[in-house]
Amino acid sequence: MKKVILMVDAAADFPSPALRDQTPLETARCPHARALAREGRGGALKFTARQSSHSMSMLGQVYRGEGVALDRVRWGPLAGRSLGWDPDSSRFRTLGHFVTCVDDVITCAAFPHALSEQNALLEALRDALRSELSPTVELASFGKGRFVVDLPLLDLGNLDSLTPADVVGKSMAKLRRRLPAPLETVHRVAEEVLGTHAINQVRLDLGENPLNGIWMWSGGSLSGVNRHPEAHRKALVSCEPLALGLAKALGLEALDMENPYGLNRIDAAFDVGAFLEMTGRCDEITVWIPAPFLRDQAEGPEEKVRRLDAIDYYVTGPIRAILEDQPSARLLLMSAGVRNRGLPEKGRAPFVLWGDGVPADETQGWHERDALRGALGVPKFANLLETLRRT
């Protein structure tokens, strides 16, 4: 039996007055997801706010197995792997993100207008850190707002995986005091260098949030992460470099797709022919889509609705059409977390299980309200995966 897990990060949300007190998932048309829900069975996964801010860790849970210690995976080293850096036990690699600080309080994650602006800030910060810490410090962009910090080990240990969303509203000075001395130095130097940089002076003059601080998270090593024992039977499809880095670390077959949120054409976000060939070689394919939540707080929930419809059109629809032609196949469509305007929230994230041997229930749509009527209830994620894989 062929199995596909379609995980959409943080698709679940809260009702909004701008959407007539409905959630974005309820408002989105999503005809393919609704058809899957009517023909399959629904339910919901229960999240705490902290789980929702680390929803990509669910991707690691999909590949748990003998010889795979994914509880020790940190996304910083995987980002380095995605950038083409070989594993190096003498280096400490971590993800970093620009933040805006006002009177020592982190107010939000911050994003540059262009990678050229980000690279100029990172170059200035790298030069300062090489003088202060080590001449081998490296910083590399990893998408707008996000970058990888590569340091000599310096007895750093594992970095607490508080994401930028987790630290909004907290004191940077208090957070810094919890860090090992070298990492505290990195944050302090970043505040000194970025706070006076000409780019941030211009942003302040224009009334924009300055990129005057950084937050580093999810650092460490890839110790204990080995080739998956069934790598030849499993594959991953994603436009997220971190997900592809995980696939590479586990020896999984991987297919790079385009981000569905910016597409403006009639075909799929992935190579349909390559996906069909992959279904012939692999028993299980996971498709991981980054969150459709809003990065610009000036945008309304309507933008999330548009992005959810884009997923349905460019990803869910083509995958549904491919699996309908398979003699025996199952699809698990799920929201991997709950976020409101980009911030993690506790709540229930809907899922739909569709395909061979899955009888229909009363679920009519892939959204939070209908999930409560689903026959599969509120299972643990591990139990849901077992249900999907049961033949």
MARMAR-517133 format. One record per residue (C-alpha): x, y, z; residue number from 1; chain. Coordinates in Angstrom, 3 decimals. Layout:
<sites>
X:Y:Z:NUM:A $
...
</sites>
This chain:
<sites>
0.000:0.000:0.000:1:A $
1.295:3.454:-0.944:2:A $
1.036:6.069:1.817:3:A $
1.408:9.858:1.607:4:A $
1.558:12.177:4.624:5:A $
0.803:15.794:3.677:6:A $
1.807:18.009:6.612:7:A $
0.985:21.725:6.501:8:A $
2.764:23.578:9.279:9:A $
0.516:25.731:11.487:10:A $
-2.530:25.630:9.214:11:A $
-4.983:25.620:12.156:12:A $
-6.018:28.968:13.635:13:A $
-8.659:30.804:15.660:14:A $
-11.899:32.434:14.416:15:A $
-11.463:36.011:13.219:16:A $
-14.027:38.857:13.026:17:A $
-12.557:39.694:9.612:18:A $
-13.679:36.237:8.437:19:A $
-17.190:36.405:9.956:20:A $
-15.978:34.587:13.058:21:A $
-14.599:31.680:11.075:22:A $
-11.063:30.321:10.947:23:A $
-8.951:30.602:7.772:24:A $
-9.403:26.848:7.179:25:A $
-13.186:27.234:7.416:26:A $
-13.143:30.208:5.042:27:A $
-10.816:28.742:2.422:28:A $
-12.579:26.964:-0.452:29:A $
-10.095:24.037:-0.532:30:A $
-12.314:21.815:-2.763:31:A $
-9.813:18.944:-2.839:32:A $
-9.365:18.882:0.946:33:A $
-13.135:19.005:1.431:34:A $
-13.603:16.101:-0.977:35:A $
-11.010:14.074:0.914:36:A $
-12.798:14.850:4.185:37:A $
-16.198:13.749:2.848:38:A $
-14.751:10.472:1.553:39:A $
-12.497:9.746:4.542:40:A $
-12.325:10.083:8.328:41:A $
-11.422:13.106:10.399:42:A $
-10.081:14.021:13.793:43:A $
-7.767:16.467:15.546:44:A $
-4.361:16.534:17.193:45:A $
-4.124:18.410:20.472:46:A $
-1.278:20.930:20.778:47:A $
0.182:23.016:23.532:48:A $
1.539:26.421:22.500:49:A $
5.087:25.163:22.883:50:A $
4.441:22.157:20.652:51:A $
2.954:24.425:18.010:52:A $
6.103:26.534:17.902:53:A $
8.170:23.415:17.216:54:A $
5.795:21.766:14.785:55:A $
8.595:20.746:12.440:56:A $
9.702:18.272:15.092:57:A $
6.636:16.257:14.050:58:A $
8.456:15.575:10.812:59:A $
11.188:13.915:12.849:60:A $
8.588:11.758:14.592:61:A $
7.459:10.390:11.238:62:A $
10.900:8.821:10.810:63:A $
11.450:7.443:14.285:64:A $
12.793:3.920:14.162:65:A $
15.604:1.605:15.063:66:A $
18.952:3.384:14.972:67:A $
17.403:6.829:14.509:68:A $
17.759:9.010:17.621:69:A $
15.717:11.935:16.318:70:A $
14.965:13.205:19.801:71:A $
18.487:14.652:19.636:72:A $
18.071:16.318:16.268:73:A $
18.675:20.066:16.215:74:A $
17.699:22.105:13.200:75:A $
20.860:24.241:13.203:76:A $
23.133:21.375:12.089:77:A $
20.544:20.312:9.531:78:A $
20.564:23.848:8.153:79:A $
24.331:23.570:7.793:80:A $
23.853:20.262:5.980:81:A $
21.348:21.962:3.655:82:A $
23.928:24.649:2.871:83:A $
26.370:21.950:1.814:84:A $
28.547:21.979:4.935:85:A $
29.842:18.551:5.902:86:A $
29.152:17.326:9.461:87:A $
31.943:18.435:11.782:88:A $
31.997:17.428:15.448:89:A $
34.365:20.334:16.226:90:A $
31.771:22.937:15.167:91:A $
28.586:24.225:16.799:92:A $
25.897:25.184:14.307:93:A $
22.668:26.904:15.197:94:A $
19.826:28.749:13.532:95:A $
19.633:32.462:14.100:96:A $
16.860:34.960:13.419:97:A $
16.785:38.750:13.425:98:A $
14.543:40.300:16.063:99:A $
13.444:43.789:17.004:100:A $
14.189:44.923:20.561:101:A $
12.618:47.971:22.208:102:A $
13.941:48.925:25.652:103:A $
15.478:45.441:26.026:104:A $
12.177:43.672:25.224:105:A $
11.950:41.472:22.121:106:A $
8.876:42.761:20.303:107:A $
8.862:40.598:17.169:108:A $
10.865:38.564:14.699:109:A $
12.260:40.930:12.066:110:A $
12.683:40.490:8.325:111:A $
14.902:42.415:5.886:112:A $
13.545:43.764:2.616:113:A $
16.048:41.736:0.596:114:A $
18.801:39.180:1.065:115:A $
21.332:41.828:0.054:116:A $
20.281:43.869:3.108:117:A $
20.523:40.777:5.305:118:A $
23.928:39.796:3.948:119:A $
25.305:43.277:4.659:120:A $
24.191:42.999:8.298:121:A $
25.579:39.471:8.619:122:A $
28.922:40.522:7.132:123:A $
29.305:43.308:9.694:124:A $
28.323:40.933:12.515:125:A $
30.685:38.205:11.293:126:A $
33.662:40.585:11.211:127:A $
32.945:41.726:14.774:128:A $
32.543:38.144:16.042:129:A $
35.790:37.070:14.412:130:A $
37.579:39.789:16.348:131:A $
35.779:39.009:19.625:132:A $
35.444:35.195:19.574:133:A $
37.286:33.296:16.860:134:A $
38.631:33.934:13.345:135:A $
36.700:30.888:12.127:136:A $
33.174:32.177:12.857:137:A $
30.868:31.844:9.836:138:A $
27.382:33.240:9.178:139:A $
25.278:32.282:6.164:140:A $
21.804:33.389:5.053:141:A $
19.086:30.766:5.191:142:A $
16.142:32.676:3.796:143:A $
14.949:36.158:4.720:144:A $
15.323:36.841:8.429:145:A $
16.947:33.481:9.132:146:A $
20.612:32.470:9.051:147:A $
23.068:29.837:10.282:148:A $
25.771:30.615:12.846:149:A $
28.834:28.325:12.721:150:A $
31.193:28.503:15.714:151:A $
34.051:26.451:17.138:152:A $
32.629:24.148:19.794:153:A $
33.899:26.130:22.838:154:A $
32.067:23.877:25.352:155:A $
28.720:25.173:24.172:156:A $
26.585:22.075:24.718:157:A $
23.054:22.001:23.284:158:A $
21.226:25.291:22.906:159:A $
17.703:25.625:24.299:160:A $
15.288:25.398:21.365:161:A $
13.188:28.459:22.144:162:A $
12.106:29.820:18.772:163:A $
11.804:33.554:17.978:164:A $
8.045:33.211:18.533:165:A $
8.693:31.814:22.029:166:A $
10.771:34.805:23.151:167:A $
8.508:37.656:21.992:168:A $
7.756:39.888:24.973:169:A $
10.737:38.659:26.983:170:A $
13.778:40.592:28.206:171:A $
16.826:40.021:26.015:172:A $
19.153:40.694:28.963:173:A $
17.485:37.981:31.072:174:A $
17.529:35.513:28.200:175:A $
21.209:36.180:27.564:176:A $
22.125:35.391:31.160:177:A $
20.849:31.816:30.647:178:A $
23.267:31.167:27.800:179:A $
26.837:29.805:27.883:180:A $
29.403:32.610:27.852:181:A $
30.342:32.366:24.133:182:A $
26.697:32.501:23.056:183:A $
26.011:35.397:25.400:184:A $
28.900:37.168:23.677:185:A $
27.370:36.555:20.255:186:A $
24.076:38.154:21.311:187:A $
25.786:41.085:23.003:188:A $
28.001:41.821:19.995:189:A $
24.973:41.552:17.707:190:A $
23.146:44.234:19.688:191:A $
26.186:46.523:19.556:192:A $
26.863:46.051:15.830:193:A $
23.305:45.981:14.521:194:A $
21.994:48.776:16.714:195:A $
24.313:51.314:15.068:196:A $
24.365:49.893:11.544:197:A $
23.433:52.334:8.770:198:A $
20.726:49.996:7.438:199:A $
18.893:50.109:10.756:200:A $
19.254:53.864:10.971:201:A $
17.446:54.111:7.618:202:A $
14.776:51.661:8.755:203:A $
14.165:53.753:11.873:204:A $
13.930:56.939:9.782:205:A $
11.291:55.206:7.640:206:A $
9.311:54.095:10.702:207:A $
10.176:50.407:10.174:208:A $
11.181:47.804:12.735:209:A $
14.972:47.713:13.057:210:A $
16.851:44.419:12.829:211:A $
18.741:45.343:15.985:212:A $
19.136:41.964:17.658:213:A $
19.320:38.246:16.975:214:A $
18.006:35.140:18.646:215:A $
19.818:31.828:18.237:216:A $
17.988:28.557:18.730:217:A $
18.087:24.847:17.961:218:A $
21.825:24.357:17.949:219:A $
23.938:21.320:18.660:220:A $
25.155:18.302:16.745:221:A $
23.727:15.457:14.711:222:A $
25.097:12.752:16.989:223:A $
22.863:9.692:16.956:224:A $
21.279:10.543:13.604:225:A $
22.070:7.751:11.177:226:A $
20.689:6.453:7.937:227:A $
17.084:5.359:8.369:228:A $
16.812:1.537:8.371:229:A $
14.122:1.712:5.658:230:A $
15.467:4.723:3.779:231:A $
15.057:3.016:0.402:232:A $
11.297:2.742:1.018:233:A $
10.660:6.282:2.261:234:A $
10.918:9.734:0.682:235:A $
10.325:13.386:1.461:236:A $
9.042:16.247:-0.708:237:A $
9.387:19.838:0.469:238:A $
10.374:23.400:-0.383:239:A $
11.790:23.868:3.148:240:A $
15.607:23.497:3.263:241:A $
15.495:22.206:6.856:242:A $
13.229:19.349:5.847:243:A $
15.478:18.480:2.917:244:A $
18.473:18.599:5.265:245:A $
16.765:16.031:7.482:246:A $
16.114:13.800:4.469:247:A $
19.781:13.995:3.510:248:A $
20.900:13.161:7.052:249:A $
18.648:10.077:7.127:250:A $
19.522:8.922:3.620:251:A $
15.945:9.368:2.381:252:A $
15.073:10.047:-1.220:253:A $
14.128:13.717:-1.542:254:A $
12.306:15.836:-4.097:255:A $
12.630:19.618:-3.997:256:A $
9.412:21.462:-4.807:257:A $
8.518:25.116:-5.278:258:A $
6.888:27.149:-2.548:259:A $
3.156:27.021:-3.414:260:A $
2.393:30.424:-1.892:261:A $
4.010:32.461:-4.662:262:A $
2.974:30.436:-7.705:263:A $
0.793:31.890:-10.437:264:A $
0.286:29.141:-13.009:265:A $
-1.881:26.094:-13.660:266:A $
0.454:23.185:-12.900:267:A $
1.613:21.653:-9.605:268:A $
4.294:22.944:-7.252:269:A $
6.294:19.756:-7.814:270:A $
7.410:17.667:-10.782:271:A $
4.420:15.368:-11.247:272:A $
6.396:12.860:-13.314:273:A $
9.135:12.651:-10.671:274:A $
6.496:12.230:-7.949:275:A $
4.831:9.389:-9.879:276:A $
8.176:7.623:-10.270:277:A $
8.789:8.125:-6.544:278:A $
5.489:6.397:-5.691:279:A $
6.707:3.423:-7.703:280:A $
9.931:3.155:-5.709:281:A $
8.792:4.169:-2.209:282:A $
6.100:2.876:0.119:283:A $
5.718:6.125:2.071:284:A $
6.177:9.749:0.990:285:A $
5.987:12.701:3.346:286:A $
5.204:16.145:1.901:287:A $
6.079:18.963:4.307:288:A $
4.741:22.474:3.563:289:A $
5.976:25.511:5.552:290:A $
3.467:27.542:7.521:291:A $
0.984:29.837:5.751:292:A $
0.859:32.144:8.766:293:A $
1.529:35.838:8.353:294:A $
4.981:37.307:8.766:295:A $
3.785:40.858:8.192:296:A $
1.574:41.864:11.104:297:A $
-0.117:44.427:8.843:298:A $
-1.659:41.626:6.801:299:A $
-5.037:40.260:7.729:300:A $
-6.255:36.647:7.988:301:A $
-7.439:36.863:4.377:302:A $
-3.841:36.289:3.290:303:A $
-3.707:33.009:5.208:304:A $
-6.915:31.962:3.466:305:A $
-5.303:32.662:0.096:306:A $
-2.262:30.586:0.992:307:A $
-4.376:27.664:2.206:308:A $
-6.215:27.699:-1.119:309:A $
-2.858:27.748:-2.894:310:A $
-1.846:24.567:-1.034:311:A $
-5.098:22.915:-2.065:312:A $
-4.675:23.898:-5.726:313:A $
-0.948:23.308:-6.228:314:A $
-0.296:20.416:-3.820:315:A $
-3.372:18.609:-2.432:316:A $
-5.204:18.450:-5.750:317:A $
-2.388:16.908:-7.803:318:A $
-1.526:14.409:-5.040:319:A $
-5.179:13.380:-4.732:320:A $
-5.381:12.828:-8.513:321:A $
-2.213:10.697:-8.476:322:A $
-3.369:8.526:-5.574:323:A $
-6.841:7.992:-7.058:324:A $
-5.109:6.100:-9.859:325:A $
-3.188:3.889:-7.408:326:A $
-4.851:0.506:-6.766:327:A $
-4.131:0.761:-3.026:328:A $
-3.193:4.069:-1.388:329:A $
-3.816:6.219:1.670:330:A $
-3.366:9.925:2.305:331:A $
-3.071:11.693:5.662:332:A $
-3.739:15.437:5.311:333:A $
-2.951:17.289:8.508:334:A $
-2.247:20.625:10.132:335:A $
1.035:20.388:12.035:336:A $
0.289:23.036:14.628:337:A $
-1.890:26.016:15.546:338:A $
-0.813:29.612:15.002:339:A $
-2.644:32.921:15.129:340:A $
-0.948:35.770:13.234:341:A $
2.257:33.785:13.340:342:A $
2.283:33.166:17.087:343:A $
2.006:29.618:18.504:344:A $
-1.246:28.810:20.245:345:A $
-2.642:25.800:22.046:346:A $
-5.597:24.126:20.422:347:A $
-6.703:21.355:18.102:348:A $
-5.307:20.876:14.607:349:A $
-7.522:18.968:12.140:350:A $
-6.505:15.994:10.051:351:A $
-8.180:13.791:7.438:352:A $
-7.317:10.156:6.685:353:A $
-8.436:9.053:3.224:354:A $
-7.986:6.069:0.974:355:A $
-8.024:2.285:0.840:356:A $
-9.846:0.678:3.769:357:A $
-10.874:4.002:5.350:358:A $
-14.694:4.304:5.644:359:A $
-16.285:7.747:5.561:360:A $
-17.610:9.437:8.690:361:A $
-19.530:12.685:9.246:362:A $
-16.559:14.959:8.578:363:A $
-17.325:17.363:5.734:364:A $
-14.249:19.581:5.664:365:A $
-10.620:19.887:6.694:366:A $
-11.047:22.474:9.423:367:A $
-11.222:22.876:13.179:368:A $
-14.993:22.635:13.622:369:A $
-15.543:19.533:11.510:370:A $
-12.561:17.821:13.144:371:A $
-14.620:17.571:16.321:372:A $
-17.114:15.336:14.479:373:A $
-14.425:13.039:13.104:374:A $
-14.584:9.363:14.032:375:A $
-10.843:9.234:14.780:376:A $
-11.214:11.631:17.740:377:A $
-8.114:13.201:19.298:378:A $
-5.391:10.541:19.057:379:A $
-1.721:10.823:19.866:380:A $
0.384:11.499:16.788:381:A $
2.177:8.144:17.089:382:A $
-1.183:6.345:17.151:383:A $
-2.370:8.294:14.114:384:A $
0.733:7.231:12.187:385:A $
0.093:3.623:13.209:386:A $
-3.479:3.891:11.900:387:A $
-2.218:5.280:8.594:388:A $
0.333:2.492:8.162:389:A $
-1.908:-0.347:9.248:390:A $
-2.728:-2.579:6.298:391:A $
</sites>
